[in-house]
Amino acid sequence: MATVLTADLIRAARALLGWSQLELAHRSGVTQKALSDFELEKKPLTAKASEKLRTALEDHRVQFIAVNSETSGEIVGGGVRWRPDPPRMDIKIL
């Protein structure tokens, strides 16, 4: 189940990457106006816009950290971090 993107998560992800709204809009294909309205909590994102933003950010190693909501049981965003590199499968000799 995917983490629900919130305005705070988008702002935190942009800060992690050092991107402006305009940069994220350009990289995701979402208009800067739609992104601004969402971050200011004026309008919700469409499912399509949310997926575009998620893809643009995750393609640049951002990982969203989920926290379970106590009231609804759905997964809501808890934070962002750099996605860890995949574990190496090298054999280590001790």
N, C-alpha and C positions, 0 to 999 in steps of 0.2 A: 504494500500500500504506500502510495507516495505521500510525502509531507505536504500539507496545505501551505501554499505560499502566502505569507502575510507581508504587509508593507514593511514591517521591521526586518523580516528576513531578506527581502530584496535590497533594502538599504545596506544591511550588514554584508551581504554578498558583494555588492558594488564596492563597498569600502575595502573589503578584503582584496579585491582585484585592483583597486584604485581607479575605478571607472566612474565617469559621470553618467547621468541619466541619458544624455545624448549618445555616449559610447555604447551603453547597453541597448538602447533603442536601435542603433545602427547594426549591432552584432546579432540582435534577435529578430529584427523585422517587425517589432512592435513600435508603434509611434511614440515619440517622446511625450506627447500630450496624454496618451493613454497611461503611460508609465507614471507620469507626474500625478495625474488624477488618482491613480491607485495608491501611490505612496502618500498622498495627502488625504487618503481615505474618502475622496469625493465620489468615486465610482469603483465598482468591483471589476476585476479582470474577467474576460471571457475565458472559457476553458482552453481555447486555441491560443490566446495570448499568454496564458499561464504556462502552457507547454513550451511555447517558443522561448520564453524567458528562462525556464528551467533548463532547457537544452543548451542555450547559449552559456549559461553559468556553469552547468555541469561539464560541458565540453572544455572548460578552462579550470578543471580540477576543484571546483567548489562542491562541497558535500553538505546537504541539509541534514540536520540532526533532529530526529522526531522525538516528541514526548507524548505519551498517551494522555488524553483529556480525561480527567476524573469524572466529569459529568456525562459526556456522550459516548465515551469509549473510542471516539475517532482519534486518528493521529493528527496532532497539530504541531506546528514548527516550534522547535526549542532553540535552534541556533544554526550557525554555519561554521565550517572549518575547511581547511585544505583536505581534499580526499587523499587518504594515505596511499602510498605506492603499493601495488600488489605485492604480497609476500613472495620472497625469493624462494625458489625450490632447489637451491644448491644443497649439495650434501656437505655437511660439515664433519670433519674428522676431529674427534676430541683426543 
